[in-house]
Each structure stands twice: as C-alpha cells, then as structure tokens.
Amino acid sequence: MDTTVLLVDDHAILREGLRMVLDAQPGISVVGEAEDGRHAVEMAERLRPQIVVMDIAMPNLNGAEATRQIKRRFPGTRVLILTMHENREYLAQIVEAGAIGAVLKRAAGTELVEAVKAAAQGRSFFSPAIATMMQEDYRFQLSKEGRDEAEHLTAREREILQLVAEGKSNRDMATILDLSIKTVQTHRAHLMHKLDAHDRMDLVKYAIQHGIIAAP
C-alpha cells in the first residue's frame, strides 16, 4: 500500500513541483493539497494521510500551530516541515509541536523523498544544514557535567530518549516497550530532569549530539 501524503504550502507552483517529485516515486501517493494551516487541519481530518508535508510560514494558521492541532487530533499522522531558512525559533516551535523532521525548501527536490520514506518508517529526518545547526547550537551549551550526564541515565531512560528523538508519542513508546503510558511519562520526566531538558527539542539535540540518532 502506498504511503499517502498531504502537501501544505501557500504557493501553488511549489505544491505542483513537490507533487510531481513525490508522485514519481513508487510507493508514495499525494492524496491532497492545502494552501494554509487551517485548510490542512480540515483535509487531514477528511483524508487521514500518513504524512503531512507542511510549510511553516503561512497565512491564517501557521505550520507550527497546524502541526500541533493535527498531532493532537491524529497522533499517528507524521508531519514534515518545509522551511526557507535554518531558523532556530521556528525549528524549536515545530519540533515541540510534534513534527518528525524538517526539510529546507531549497533542497526539497533531493531530500523530500528521503524524508517522506524516513517518516513513513517512524524515523526523524532533518536536512543536513538544519542538523548541523542543531548540533552547533547544542554543542556550546554542553558542559563537562552535561557530557557526563548520559552515564547516569538508566537503560530504560536511554530507550525513551531514542524513541522521543525519533518522534514517538507516549502511546507509541508504551506499546513498543510494553509499559503503561503513566510509566512512560514517569521515565520521560526523570530523563528531562537529568538532562536539564526543557522540551522535546532539547532531547532531539542531545540525541543527535551523542549519536543516539543519526544526523542525515
């Protein structure tokens, strides 16, 4: 069965180009298009796509808020963000909102297919330039104590860290690890406390920096 994709961007020409790229790939089918975030939420409810490719800067409802609403209503839907620039503020918002990855528009022709395939398998994908920015942004924050913190994580906390960084929800992790959702939430809270992480973005940065997930 094909991986179904909803394209969301306020530029019709860009959507047309992305549709051509994705539809040319065996196993990928674009099932709809939306021109803003509000329309994207409506179409996600109607079409139930597996993947949403979402522009971040749009009128009416931006990509971060649309992602947040889609993930709240349809936790199994995976969202990939399209962005013009390696913007730290935007990136923090979309990862916190629940996006599984981000692709630079200038590289979408070559990277989007790989990103969709990764997302379909539940794996994160970030354009190399974005991944590098995340590594550099996090590296200067690391102290000797921060580097040693990984040694104080339990095996279960390291498992949770990887799954969170890969975009898994608490429900997903509970199923994978055969735990209750409450137990997963407890481990996740302990993990964030030990790493002094304030949100999911901090955990993704930490996982990339320490080789827990591979940067593309």
N, C-alpha and C positions, 0 to 999 in steps of 0.2 A: 504494500500500500504506500502511495506517495506521501511524503511529508508536505503538509498543507501550510501555506504561508499567506499572511495578510500584510500588504505593503501600505505604509502610512507616511505620507510626505505631502506638503502643500504645493509642491511643484510637479505638475502633471508630466512634464518631459522627463524628469528624473525617475518618476514612477514607471514610466513606459520603458526606459532603459533598463531599470532593475528587473522589471518583469521579463524582458527579453533574455537577460542573463540567467535568471533563475529557471524560467520555463524551458530553456535549452538544456537543462541538466536532467538526466534520467532520475526519477525518484523524488523530484521536487515539483510541486504544483502551486502556482499562485492562485488563490481562490477569491481574492478580493482586493480592493484598493480603497483607501480613505484619505481625505485631504486635510484632516485635522484630528486632534486627540479625541474630541467628543464623538466624532463620527467613528473613530477607531474603536472606542468602547462599545458603541452600538453594534458595529459589524462583528466584533469579537464575540458578542453575545449571540448574534444570529448565525455566524459561520463556524464558530468554535475552531479556529485554526490552531495547529500545533505550535507554530512560530509566528510572532508578530515582529516585523522589521519596522522600527519606529524612529522617525525623525524627532529630534529633541526640541528644536525651536519652531513652534507652530502657533498660529493664531487660535483663539477660542479656548483651547486646552493644550498645554504644552506636553511634550513627550514624557517628562518625569511624572506628572500627575496622571496622565493617561495610563502609564505603566502601573502606577500604584493602584489605580482603580481596576484595571484588568487583572492584576495579580490577586487583588482582594476577592474579586468575583470568581475568577477562574485560575486557581493556584497552579494547575497543570500546564497552563499556557506559558511558553517561554518567550521572553522579549529580548530582541537585539536592538540596540540603539544605533542610529546613524547620527554622526556629528561632524561639523565642519572643522572644528579645532580641538586640540588636546586641552580642553578647559577643565581645570580641577574642580571648580564649583559644580558645573554641570555633571561631571562624572560622579562626584560624590552623591549627588541627588539621585541619579538613575540607578546606581548600584544599591543605594539604600531603598529605593522604590521596588527593587526586586529584579532588575534586568540581569540577564545571564552573560551579557557581553556588550561590546561597543566596537563599531567599525567606522573608520574615517571615511567620509564621502569620497575624498579624492582617491581612495584605494578600494572603493566598494566593488568595482568591476573585477578585481582579482581576489579580494578577500571575502566577499559576501557569501559566496557558495561554500567556502570552507567554514565560515561562521555558522551558517544555517545547518550544515551537516553536524558540526560540533554540538550546537544547541539541541538538535533532534536526539542526540545521544546523551543529553543532560550535562554536557561539558561547557565550561566557560570559554569564551573567545574574545580577546582584545587585540585590536590592531597593534602590531609591534611598537609603533610610536607611542601609543597610549600605555602599553605595558611598561615601556621604558620610563615614561613619565611617572608611572605609579611606583616603580622601583626606586627612582631617584628621589621622589617626594618622600618615600618612606625611609630610605637609607639614612638621610641626615637626621631623622628622628631617633634612630636606633642608638641606644647607649649600651655599655657593656652589660648592664643588667638586662636590657631588652634582649640582647643576643643570647643571654643565658636562660631566659625565661622558658624557651622551648624544652629545656631539660627538666623543667618542673611540671610539665604537662603530663597527665596520665595518658595511657594508651587510648582510652575512650575519648578523652578530650582532643587528642590528635586526630582521631577518626572524625569527630564532629567538626573540627577545624577544616579538614579537607572537604567534607561534604558541604559545609556552609560556603566555602570558597568556590565550589563547583555549582553553586546556585540552588542547592536542595532546600526545600522547605522543612519545617519541623516535622510535618506529617510524613514527608518523604524519608527523612532520617529515621523516624520511629519505625517505619516499615523495613527499611534496609537493615537497621541494627537490632530489630526485634525488641524494641523498647517502647514504653509508653511515651506519649507526647510530653507529659509532665516531666518524666526523667530526662528526655532530650533537652527540654527547656532549662532544667537544673544544670546539666553539664554545660550547656551553652553559656549560661550566666556565669558559671565558675571560670570558663575559658576566657570570656571577655574581661572578667575581673583580673585574672592572672596576667593577661597581655595588655591591660590598661586600654582595651579597645572600646571605643565609644559607639561604633556602629559596624554594620557588615563590611563597609568599605575598608575599615582598618584591618579586619580579618583577611580580606582578599589581598590587600597589600602585603600583609605579613606572610601569607601562604606563598605568594609569588617570590618574595624576597628570600624565603627559606627553602625554596624548591619543593614545596608541598603540592603545588600545582605548577604546571609548566607554562611559562610565558610563551606565546606564539612567536 
